[in-house]
Amino acid sequence: MQEHQKQALTFMRQREQGWAFDGARPDIWEAVENGGGHIFVNHISDARQVDEPPPFYGGIIADPMGLGKTLTMIALIASDAHSHGLDDPSASLDVHEESCGLTLVIVPPALLGTWEHELRNHAYPGALPWQLHHGKSRLKDPSELKETLLVLTTYHTVSTEGRTAASRESSMLFRARWRRVVLDEAHLIRNSDSLMARAVCSLNSVSRWAVTGTPIQNHINDLAALLKFLGVYPYSEKRVFDTDISQVWKSGDADEAVKRLKRLAGCLLLRRPKAIIQLPQRHDQACYVEFNSQERELYDQVRTQVIARIDESLNHGTQAALSFVSILQQIEAMRMICNLGLLYPSRHDISNQFTKTPEAADWHKIAQSAFISRSAIGPVQCRSCPFLLDTACNPLGDTDSVESLFARCLLFTCSTCVKKMSKKPNAPSCEHIPPCPIAIVSTSPSQLEEPHLPMTLGNLRDSAYRPAKVTALIKDLQSLPSNVKCVVFSNWRMTLDVVEAGLRGASISAIRFDGKVPQRERQGVIDQFRNDPSIRVMLLTLSCGAVGLTLTVASRAYLMEPHWNPTIEDQAFARIHRIGQKQEVTTLRFYVRDSFEERVVQNQQSKRDLASILLTPNGVANIDGGHLKRLRDLI
């Protein structure tokens, strides 16, 4: 372990000793002498009470990507094998049911392999026995837990087994009192009303840990959801959190609210900058490519259509919002042409592709496409609750089975609210007159890998044509020594199809990892890339590769197109540039000159303007000429 990981282990062991009533370290509560007795002072709000606060063990590990949070947590679990009464909270608790002494680790499905890999590589054989509780490998009898210290499961498994009182009664997960429950990628429970969050919070344990690089993503309520899971008195109650922090902010005393929030975080949360560790140098390069004349003609045709549609909207004033879905899809088409070039549909197909106005189009046919375009640009706020769907922080995995709703005005209703509405007599609708059409959409991260445009690529195997970006990629790969392993990222599987065909034609061996790879096969794909010297390239979709994977065997990474959210790009490259990397790392981002891509990258403020158009809480109803003019300037 590195020094910063040892420091984190010390922090966690201290927090698992309970409240520091003696003031020996920063904590929410301190016991103060008062007339021969004690009162308990809350250092966040300065509230005082006579009764001793309920016990609390645990906290939040919030180090950024690449600092080895998984290994640090494994070290804490391994320390249980050597702990004695003083370090074991369950030994000092007055409980009716003893802790089973095991740690339950809950992860997205994509991270099961990562945890298994870390356990195999960093724990001495037999020192940290663990078992899997997922899919067909579910535990059924307490005897199966003998000689075990750790159980690995997924959020989806916990949600399924915690759905009803009957399912909880028959579940090993909910019958046990765990020594410790650990949430990896804990921000996934930020919607505290979701089935998943409720199930996780109802687990019985002595101590609880939330592991996430983004404890607050978009709203202060994200932290409140974590505190509810942790059971931090009194801030596990949303009402108290709102009174002591949120309402102080809303009342105009932002300085006091920030001070309180920092004090609270300082007691419970550990976060260090990535600069605390020494990594090999990383070189970031921008690789600009030029369209050939035919590709330029194709791109300019769609660009002209987008500008014409925006101009039409500007001329009609109040009709601006109604054209926005079509504009959004045409922008997506421009982005795809930057990747696919002439493999994009023929000009005849393009000219007919966006002719329907939103009034005439069948919203049920285009809603999924519009939703994917919308969610790629930034978090999508549910119209009825605080839930935010953020693709930057949602690793590929299982989600609640109830589908969401998306209106033509871009108002989104999350699956939890849809389920509540299904019990009411009136169908959900927006507040516009007349109401906008609404359609069911899937929020599955794997859906984000598909462009959802009316197009096919034809037979790539027989095509000698290579788009400009693919040509540049292959040229760079061919210039490298054969022992250099590389990762190619793209938002879309279709782009990776084209890249894969180009690599095959150039006799460069590659392996795929995208949403179509079954969960049970994913770790095998990663292991093959790590261990097979003949495989030089991994083709990886951002929805799979932006979170959780460790690919330090590679030292070169390519991004085929800029993403709306730079955070996702950073997360992807962090799969390579992280603890365990022994080589200098080079990243290359591909852009087409004189295109929408180049202008978005050059002008970050304009990028924020574009996001602000779409992130208005009232859908697109408030889009005005100024918004569309700024969008037109980008195009």
N, C-alpha and C positions, 0 to 999 in steps of 0.2 A: 504494500500500500504506500501511496505517496503521502507527504506530510499533510496536505490539505484534507485527505481522506481520514487520516488519524485524528485530525482536529474535529472533523464531523462525527466520528465515532465517539469521541469524548463528549461532544454536545448531546448526542442522542442518549448516551448512558446517563448523563446528568438529568436529562428531561424525563427519563424513565424512573427516576427516584422520586418523582412527584413535585409538588409545589415547594419552592424555596422560601418557606415562611420566615426563615431566619435572615433573609436579605443577603445571603452569601453570593447570589447571582441574580441578574435581572429576572423578575417574574411579575405576573399580573397581581398576585396577592402577597402581602407581607403581614405577619402577626406583630402587632405593636402592643406593648404593655399599657394597661389602662386600669389604674386603681387596684392593683393586685391581680388582675386578670389580663385577658387579651381581647383586643378587637382586631378585625381583619380589614386591611386597607386595600382597596382596588387602585393600583397605580395608573390605570388608564383613565378612569373617571373621577378618582378621589372619593368614591363611595365607600362607606364603612358599614360593617355588619358584625354582629356578635357571634353568629354561627360560623363554624369552620366551613369553608367552601368544599364542595364535593371533590373527591380525589380526581386527579387528571394526570395521565402519563402519555407522552408522545409529543408530536409537533409536525413541522413542515420542513422538508429538505428541498430547497428551491434553487440549487446551483444550476447554471445554464448548461446547455447541451455540451457533451464531451468531457465533463469533469469526473465521470466515473461514479455516478450516483448508485448504480446497480451494485457495483462491487462494495461500496461503502455500506449499503444496506445488508448485503450478504455477510459482511464482517460483524455487524450488530447481531444478526441471527446466530452466527457461529459462536459468538461470545456467550450465548445461553448455555452452551455445553459446559462452560467453565464457571457459570455464575453460581453464587451461593446466596443464602437468604437475603442479605443486605441489598443485593442488586436485583432481586426478583420481587417486583411490586406485589405479585399475587401472594407472597409469603406474609405481607403485612396488611393485607386487605381483609376486612370482615365480610366475607362473601358466603353465600349459601352453596355455591358451586365452585369448586376449585378450577383454576386454569388448567387446560389440558397440556400446557407447556409448549405448544406448537405455534408457529407463525404461519398465518395465511397471507399469501401474496396474490393480489388481484391485478391483472394486467390486460391490455388489449390483446387479442389473439396473435397479432403480428409480433408481439414481444415475448411470447412463450419460448420460442427458440433462442432468443437473446439471453433470457434468464438461464435456460438449460445449459447454454454454451458457457456462460460465466461460472455457473456452479461446477461444471466439469473441469474447467481450466484453473479455478482459483481455490477450490476446497480440496483438502487432502482426502483421498479415498476413504469413505466411511465416516469422515469427520462431520459431515453435514448431510445426513440422509434426507431425501426429499421425495415427494410423490406428486403426480399430476392428477388433478380433478377436473377433467374437461372431456367433452365428447363421449367416446366409448370408455375412456379411462377414468370413470367416476368411482369414488370410494363409497362403499355401502355399509361397512361394518366397522365399529370402533377398533376392532382387533387389527385392522389394516394400518392403523396409525402407530402401532408399536415400533419402536426404534426409528421414529421419524421426527425430524425437527421442523420441516417446512412442507407446506402444501401449496402448489401453484394452481391457480384457476383463472378464469376470465370474467370480465364484467358481465358478459352475456349469460354465463353459467349462473352467476349470483342472481342476476335479474330473473332468470327462469325459475330457479329454485326458491326465490323469495317472493314470487308473484302472489301467492295466496297463503292463508294460515295453514291450510292442509299441506301445501308443498313445503313450507318451512318446517313443519313438524316431521316430515319424512326426510329432510335434508341433513346430511352430516354437517354441512357448513353452518346451519342455523341451530343445530342442537348443541354444538360444542361451545365452550367458553375458551376462546383462543388466548394464548399468551400475548399475541400481537397480531394486528391486522395492518397490512401495508398496501396502500394504493399506489401503483405506478401509473404515471400519466393521470394524476389525480384530478386535473382540471376537467376531466370528462364528466365529473359529477356536478359541474357548476350549475346545471339546472336542477335545483334541489327538489323540485316537484316531480321530476321524472321517475319512472319506475326503477331505473337503475340506481339513482341516488337514494331513493327510499329503501331499496333492498340492502344496499351497502351499509347504510346508517343503522339498520336493524340487526346487524351482526353483533354478537356478544364477544367482547374482548376486554383484556386488562388495559393494554396500551394500543395506540393507533398512530400511524404515520402516513402523511400525504407526501408523495414524491412527485414534483412537477417543476419544470423549468419556467412555467408561466402561472404562478398562483393568482395573479390578477391579469386577465387578458383584455377585457373590454369594459368591465364594470366592477365597482367595488363589491358588488354582490357575489362575484366569483369567490372572493375570500370568505365571505359569510357562509357560503356552501361548504367550504373546507372546514371551517370552525364548527359547523353543525355536525359533520362527520366525526371530527376529533372529540367532540363532547367537552369543549373548553368552557367551563362555567365562568361567567354567565353568558359568554358570547356565542354559545351554541344555540341560544335563543335569538332568532332573527330580530325580534322586537327590541331586545336589549342592544344588539349591534346597531340597529337603526337609530335608537335613542342616543347612544354614546358616541357614534361616529357619523353615520350617514346624515342624520338630522342636523348635527353641528355644521356639517359642510353646507347643507342646503340653506341653513339660516344665515349664511354669509361669512361665518368665521372659518374660512378655509385653513388659516394657519393653525388654529387649534385642532381642527380635524386631522390635518396632516401629522401634527405632533402626536396625537393619540394613536393614529394608525401606525406610526413608526415605533412607538413604545410597545404596542401590541405585537407587531412583527418582530421587534427585537427580543421579545421574550420567547416566542414560539417558533420562529422561522430562521433558518440558516441559508444565506445566499452569499456566495463569493464571486468576484469577477473572473472571467475565463483567463485573464492575464495572470492569475495566481499560479498557473502551471506553465512549464516551458514545453512548447510543442515545436516540432520542426517548422521551418518557415513555410508560409503559404503564398503562392504567387497567383494573383487574379488577373486574367486577361480578357479583354473584349475582342471578339473575332467578327469583323464585319464582312459580309459577303455581298456580292452584286447579283441582281437578277440578270439573266440573259434577255434578249429582246422579246422573246415570246412570253417569258414569265412576267416581264414588266408590263406587257400589254394586258395580260390576264389580270394582274393585280390592279392596274389603273382602271380597268373596267368596273371592278367591284368598288373601288374607291370612289369613282364618279357616281355610282349608284347611291353610296352612303351619303355623299355630300348633297346629292339631289334630294334625298329623303329628308335630310336635316333642313335644307332650304325650304322644302315644302312645309315642314312643321313650323318653321319660323314665320312663314307667310300666313299660316292659318292660326297662329297665336294659341288659342285655347285648345287646339287639337295636338299640341306638342306631345303630351303624355301618351296619346294613343299610338303614335308612331314609334315610341321608344323601343318596344319589343323588337320591331323589325330592324331598327338601327343597331340594336345590340347583336342580333344574329348576323347582320352584315359585317360588323366589326370582327365577329368570330370567324367569318369567312376570310377576311383579310389576313387574320393571324394564321389560318390554316394554309393559305396560299404561300405565305412566307416559309412554311415548312415543306409543303408538298409540291410547290411549283406547278408544273403542267399535269401532275397526277390528280390535281383538283378537277372537278367536273368540267365538261366542255362549256364553251361560252354560251351555247344555247341553253344549257341547263341553268347556268348562273342567271341569265336574263329572266328566266321564269321563276327562279327560286324564291324571290322576295316580292313578287308582284301583288300578292294578296295584302290588303290592308288588315290591321288588327280587327276591324269590325267584321270583315268577311271570313277571316281565317277561323278554322276550328281550333279553339284554344286547347282542347284536350290533346291535339296532335302536336302542338308546338310548345306546350307548357314546360315539359321536361327540358327541352333545349334551352328555353329562356331561363329556367331556374338554374341550370348549370352555368350559363354565361353570367348570371347575376351572382351566384355564390362564389365564382372564381375571383371576383373583383374585391370582395370583402365580406365581413360577417353579415349574416342575414338575421334581422331581429324579428322574433315572433310578435305579431300584432297584439296578442292577448296576455303575454307573460314576459318575464325578463330573459327568457331563453334566447341565446345567440348561437346560430349555427356558423362555426368558423372552421373552414377547411384547413387553415394553417395549423390548427391544433387538434385535429381529429384524425388520429391514425386509423388506417384501414382496419376494419374489424366489424363485429356484429353490432347492430343497432336495434332499437325497439321495433317491433314488427308493425306497429300502427303507422300508416303512411301519412304524409303531411299534405297540406293544401297550399296552392299558389294561385293568386289571382292575376288577371291581366294587368292590373295596376301595380303589380309586383309586391302586393301585400302577402306575407307568409304566415301560415298558422302551423305551429309545431305539432308533432304527433301526440304529445300529451294533451294539448288543448283540443285537438281533433277528437280524441277519445272522450273528453269531457262533453264536447258539443254533441257527440253522437247520442247522448242520453237526453238531449233537449229536443222539443218538437220542431223548432224552426231550424232550417238549414243555415249554416254560416254564410255570411256575405260581407262584402266591404260596405262602406258608408256612402259610396258614390250613387248618384241617380242618373240613369238607371244603374243597378249593380253590375259590376264587371264579372265576366265569366270566371269560374274557379275550377281548377282541375287538381286531381291527385298527382303528386310527384314523389319520387323516391329520393331520400336523402342519403342513400348508401354511398360511402366514399368511392366505391368502385365505379359508380355511375359517372364520376367526374373524369374518368379516363377516356370517355367516349365523347367525340365532338357533337354527336346527335345532329348531324347535318345530312341532308338527302344526297349521299354520295357513296360511291364505291371506288376502290383502288384498282380493280381489274387484276390481271395476272402479273404480279410484280416479278415473279421468277423469270418471265420471258422478256421483261422490259430492260433495255440497255440504258434507259434514261435515268439520271440521278438529279434530284433537285440541288440547288446551289449549296445549301447547308450540308447535305449529305456528302456532296463532293468534297467540301472543305474538311469535314470530319474524317473521311477516309484518308485524305492526303496527310492529315496530321498524324493519324494512327500509324500509317505506313512509315512515317519518319522516326518512329520510336523503336527502341530496342524491343525484342520479342518478349522479354521478361517483365515489361512494364504492364501492370494491370490497370484497366480504366473502367469508369462507370459513365454511362450515357443516360441522362435524365430527360424526360419529356412529360408534359402534362397529359399527352394523349397516346393511347395504344396505337392509333393509326400512324402516328409519326414513327413510332418504334418499329412498326411493320416495314415502313419504307427504309429505315436505317438498317434493319436486319437483312433485308434483301440486298442492300448495297454492300454490307459486310460480307455476305455470302459470296457475292460476285467478286469481291476482292480477296477471297480466301482468308478472311479474318474470323476466327472462331468466337462465338458469343453465346451468352445464356440469358434467358428472359426471366424477369420477376415483375409480374403485374397482377392486377386484381383477378385474373382468370386462373392464376396458379392456386390450387387448393391449399388450404391451411396446412394440412398434413405433409405437403411436399415442400413447403417454403424453406425450412431449415436445411433440407437436403440441397436445394438450389444454392443457398448461401455457402454451404460447406463445399460444394463442388467448385464454386468460383474461387474459394480460398485455397483449395488443395490441388486442383487440377492445373498444372502449368500450361496445358495446351489451350485453356480458355482465357483469352486476353481481355474480353469485354463483357460487362454486365449491362443489359438494357433494363432500365428501371423507371416505372412511372412515379411521379411525384407523390401520388396518394399512398403509394407503398413505401417509398424511400425517404420521405421527408421526416419521419419520426421513428426512432427506436432501433434501427439497424446499426450494426458496427461493421464497416467495410474497410478497415485500415490496411488490408492487403493491397488495396488500390492506392495509387499515388497521383492519379490524373482523373479529372471529372469534367464532363461536358454538359452544358444545359442547352437544349436545342431551341428554346424560345424563352423570352422573359415572362415571368409570372406577374400577375397583377399585384401580388403581395410579396415584397422582397423577403419577408420572414420565411416563407416557404423555401425560397432559394437558399437562404442561410442554413435552414434546417437540413436541406438535402446535402449541401457540401460538408456539414458537420458530421455526416456519416463517415467521412473519410478523414477529416482533419480533427482528430480527437485523441484522447488517451489511448496509447497503444500504437500510434503511428510513429514509425521509425524513419520515414523518408520525407524529404521535402515534397510538398503537394502543389500541383498546378491545377487551377480551374479555368475553364474557357466557356464564355457565354457567347452564343451565336446570335447575331442580329443582321437583318437585311437593311442595307443602306437605303436612305430616302423612302422609308416605310413608316407605318404606324409604330412598329417596334422601336425604331431609332428615336423617334420624337418622344415617346413615353419615357424611355430610359434617360434621355438628355434632360428632360424637364420633370424633375420629381414633384414640383409644386403642381404642375398640370396633372400629374398622376393622382395627387390628392384631390384636385378639383373633380376629376372623373369619379373617384370613389365617393366624394360628397354628393354627387348627383344621385348616386344609387343608394346611399345610406340614409336618405331622408326617412324619418319614421313614418311618414304618410305615403309610402310607396313612391310613385312618380307623379302624384297629383300636383306637386308644387314645382315641377320642372318649368323653368321659364326660358325666355330667349337667351339670357345671359349664360345659363348652363349649357344650352345647346351650342352657342357660339364658341365657348371654350372647348367643347368636344369637337366641334368642326375644325378648330385650329390644330388640334392634335392629329386629326386625320389628314 
